[in-house]
Amino acid sequence: MSISLSEHLIAPARVLRGKGAWEASLPAIAALCRRPLFLGRSRATAALRESLAADLRRLGLDPLPAQLQFDCCEKDLQRLQADVAAANADPMAADPIDAVVAAGGGKVMDAGKLLADRLGLPCITVPTSAATCAGWTALANLYSPGGAFTCDVSLERSPALLVFDHRLILQAPPRTLASGLADAMAKWYEASVSSATSTDGLVHQAVQMARVLRDQLLLEGQEAMAHPGGEAWARVAEACGLTAGVIGGLGGARCRTVGAHAVHNGLTQLEASHGRLHGEKVGFGILVQLRLEELVGGNRLASQARRQLLSFFRQLSLPVTLAQLGLADSPLSDLQRVCAFACQPGSDLHRLPFAVSPADLLGALVTTDAAIEQSASADANR
């Protein structure tokens, strides 16, 4: 058997994790740069970012503060590239911008990685939540200024340094960890169905890692949510922020994004969904993918998996219906737009081992939602 040539950007060059990882990373950051662009976004973490920037200044570095105005979008990236060019042209500056430090959530880290990639600079990712594995991957998602997904971009390199400090992660709202749980759970449901016939040993290993990841999250997810900072919390946070990235790096695109992420991408086309986190939409997408497997793929076990996952998501207070995603009043035309986008040529959805039309996806979307609403109503009347 011959294996076709493939390239894998599996991991950051260096990872520091645990309590105090930020402080421990400072010499490594100083070895990488003198004048980094320091990128963030959220007002909620502004004081935290200023504290981190102050640490860099005490180290003798000269970080240039920068902030996203939107999600990771071309408009922001063009503006940031112009800011870097202006900073480098400043005759008063002793050093040029020589790295990007991205401190924040997934969209900040995606923007930081993509900007660094375009400028040929090292990127240092500093997650402030465990909501995604964006701090790990050599991939970035691009959105419109309005928050609609447009495409994903493969990068030339993984981050030079990932700083996964538990104390920074712990300050994030609990909802972000629940979202990270859903996003990480998708690795198994997507990788196992899209890679079932693969003969690639690395893909097999990535799929088995995804199975172990799912089992760990099912076993420890509730305890992690109930006891922030505890041992289960640390394992689950790292599973969401780190291990999920390993699986995608090792197994490639089919072990990263399939039906669940395609549903997420479609849902982002509706402004009403923008109040929900990435993983919250992906979690709902898993339920829809399983319904597709049942209706279109003929997988009789998919309904059992969906019921198990539905119970778990409810325990974590994750949204499991269109209403809970903020789409209760969406007209049929909006849902059709979601499905048309998710099924467009080149979509992750087409990594499923069976053909799916927009009408198929709409049927799965609507019947999944109706069944869950019916179940919730029955539970309330007991």
N, C-alpha and C positions, 0 to 999 in steps of 0.2 A: 504494500500500500504506500502510495506517495502522498505527502502532505504539501499542499500548495503553499507558496511563499506568503508569509504574513508578518506583519510588524505589530508589536505590542508595546504600548506605553503604559506600563502596569502600575507604577507608583511614583510618588514624589521622591526626589533624590534623598531626602532626609525627613524623618518624622519625629517630632518630639511630642509626647503625650503624657497626661497625668496632671496632678496638682503642681503648680509652679512651672509648667512647661514654658510659659511666656518668659519668665525671668531667666530660665535656663537657655532660652533661644537667643538671648541678646548677643552673646559673642558670635554665634553663627550668623546672625543678621549683619553684624558689623563686618564680618568677613566677606559678605556678599555685596555690600553697597556702602556708599557714603551719603547719598542724597536720594532716598527713595520717594516716589509718589505714594502718599498714604491715603488709600481710597476707602470710603465708607458711604453710608447712606442714611440709616434710620436715625431720627431724632432721639429715639429711646436709648440708643447706644452712644450718643454724641459725647457724653461725659466720660464714658468708658474709653472711647477712642482717643480722647484728649489725654487721658492718663497714659495710654500706651505710647502715644506720640511723645509725651514728656519723658518717658523712659528712654526712648530713642535719642532725644536731645541730650539727656544726661550722659549718654554713651558717647556723645560727640558727633552724632549724625545730624543731618539737616533735613528732616522729612518735610515734603511739600504737601499740605492738606488738600484733598480733593473729595468731591462728593457727587454721587449719582443724583440726577434729577428725576430719572425714570427707572424702569427696569433695565436690564442689560440690553441696550438698544443702540442702533447705529448712530443716532443723533448724539447720544451721550459720548460714545466712543470717539466720534469725530471731534467733539468739543475737547475731550480730555487729551487727544493727540495734539490739538492746537495748543493747549495749555502747556504740555511738555515741551513743545517746540519753542514757545515763548520763554519758558523758564530757562531752557538751554541757551537761548540767545541773550539772556540778561548779562550785561558786562559785569555786574556786581556779584554774580554767582561764582563761587570758587570751584564748584563741581557741577557736572551735568547730572540730570536724572539718570540713575543707573540701576533702578529696580522698581518693582511695584509691590507694595504691601497692601493686600486686600483684607480688611477686617470687617466682618459682618456676616450676613446670610448668603444663601446660594447665589442670588443674582449679583451681589457685590463681588463675590469670588469669581463668578463667571466673567464679569466685566473686567476684573483685574487680570485674570489669566489671558483673556483675549487681547487686552491692551498690551500686556507684556509680550505676548506672542508676536503681535504686529510690529512692536518696537525692537524686538530682539533682545529683550531684557529678562533677567530672572524674576520669577514671581514667588512671593511669600504669602501663603494663605493662612489666615487666622480666623477660624470659625468662631462666631459668638452664639451659635446654637448647634444642635445636632439634628436639624430639620432636613438636611440633605448630605450627600457625600461630595458636594461640589468642591470642597477644599482639597480633595484627593485627585480628581480626574483630569485627564488631558482633553477635556471637552467643555464647550460652552454653549448655552442656549441663548439665541437672540430673540428679542421681542420687539414689537412696535412701541412707539412712545406711549400708546394707549394701553399697553400691557398684553397684547395678543401675541401668542407664540408665532414666530415666523420660520425658524429653522435651527438646527444645531450645527456647530462648527467643530471639526476635529482640529486639535492644536498640534504644533510641532513638538511640544515637550510637556511633561508633567511639571507641577510646581517644583521649584528648587528646594523649598522648605515648607512643611506643613506644621503649624503649631496648634495642637489640639489640647488646650489648657482646660482642665475640668472646672476650674473656678470661673473661667469666662463662660463656659457652656452652662454652668449652673445658674447664672443670672438670667437666663432666657426664660420667657413664659413657658409653663408646662405644655401648653398647646403645641409648641414647636417640637418637643420630643415625641408627642403623639403623632404629629405629622411625619416626623422622621421614621417612626415605626412603620407607618403605612407605606412610605416610599421604599424603605428597605425590604419590606415583605414582598413587594412587587418583583424583586429579583428572582425569587423562586417561581412565582406564577408565570412570569414572562420567559425566563430562561429555560424552564423545563419543557414548555410547550413548543418553543421556537427551535430548540436544539435537540429534540428527541432523536432525530435520525443522523446527527452529526457523528463523524468518525474521528474527529479531532480530540486527542487526549486532553489538551488544555481546556477545551470546552467542556468535556466530561467532568473534569475536576472543578471547574467554575460552577457547573450546575450542582454538583454535590455540596460545594461550599454554600450555595444559595439555599439548599435544603436544610443544612445545619443552621444557617442564619435564621431561616423561618422558624425552626423548632425552638431556638433560643429565645426569639422574640415572643413566641406564643407562651413559653414557660415563664419568662421573666418580665414581660412587658408591663403587666399590672403592678408587680412589686416595684419596678423601676419608677413608675409614675407615682406610686404611693409614698416612696421614700427617696426623695431627691438627694443626691450626694452619697447614697448608700452603695454597697458593692454591686447589687443588681443594676442600679442606675448607671454606674460606671461602665459595666459590661454592655448594657443596652445602648448607651450613648455612643460608645466606640463602635458597636456593631453598625449603627446607623451612619455615623460620620466617617468611618474608616473601612470596615470590612465590606460594606456594600460597594465601595469604590474598588477594592481589590477584585471583586467578582467581575465587574465590568471591564477592568483592565486586562484580566487574565482571559476572559471568555470572549471579549469583543462585543460588537454591536448587538448580536442576538442575545447576549446575556445582560444587556443594559436596558433597552427600551423596546417594548413590543406593543401589545394591545392596550394595556393600562395607561401607558404614557401617551399613546395616540389619542385616547379619550381625553386625557388631561389637555393635550394640545388643542383639541377641538373645543373643549369647554372654555379655554382662555379667549376664544373669539367672541364670547359674550361678556360684556362689561359687568353684568350682574354677578359673575363668578369671581371677580378680581379680589373680593374681600376674603377669599379662602386661600389657604397656603397651598404650595405645590403638592406636598404629600397628601393633603386632604383630597385634592382632586384626583391624584393618582390612586388613592385607596378606593374611591368610588369607581375608578376605571378598572381596577382589578375585578370588582363585582360584575361589571359589564362584560369584561373579557370572559369571565367564567360562564356567563349566560350565553355569550357567543359560542363558546366551546360546546355548550349543551345544545343550542338550537341549530347551529350551522355545522359544527365539527362532529356532532354525534357522540360527544363524550358524556356518558351517563354518570360518571363520578363527579362531574363539574358542579352539579347542583348540591351535592353533599359538601364539597369544598367551600362553596359559596355560603352555605348556612353556617359552617364553622367560622368562617372569616367574618361574617356579619355579626355574630355574637361577640367576637373579639373586638371588632371595631366599636360596637356599642359600648362595651365596657370601658373603652378609652375615650368615649365621647367624641368619636370621629363622625363626620357627616356621612350618611349612607343613603340619602335620598336627594333628589333634585331640589326639593324644598329646603333641605338643610344646607345645600350648596348655594342658596339664595336664588334659585331658579324656579320657584313655585309658580310664578305667573308667566313663564316663558311660553310664547306661542309656538305652535308646531313648526312654523317657518324658522324660528331660532334653533330648535333642536335639529332640524334638517341641515341648517348651516354648520352646526357642530359636526354632524356625521359626514357631510361633504368634505369638510376640511380634514377630518381624521382619516378619510379614505382616499385622499388625493394621491396621485402617483408619487412614489418615493416615501410614503408615510411608513412609520414604524409598524403600523397595523398589518402591513403586508408581509411581515416576518412570521405571522401565524401560518400554520401548515395547511390552511384551507383559504379559499377565496372569500372575501367579505365585501359586499356592496354597501353603499350608503343606506339602502333600505333594510339590509340585514342588521346593520349597526343600530339603526333607529328602532327596529323591533326589539333588539336586546336592551337598548337603553330604556325604552318605555316599559317593557315587561319586567325588567329588573326593578325599576322604580315602583311600579304598581304592586309587585309581590311584596316588597319591603314595607310599603305603606299599609298594605293589608295585614301583614304580620304584626306591625306596630299597633294597629287598631285592635287586633284580636288580643294582644298582650294587655292593652289598657283596659279591656272589658272583662278580664278575668277576675 
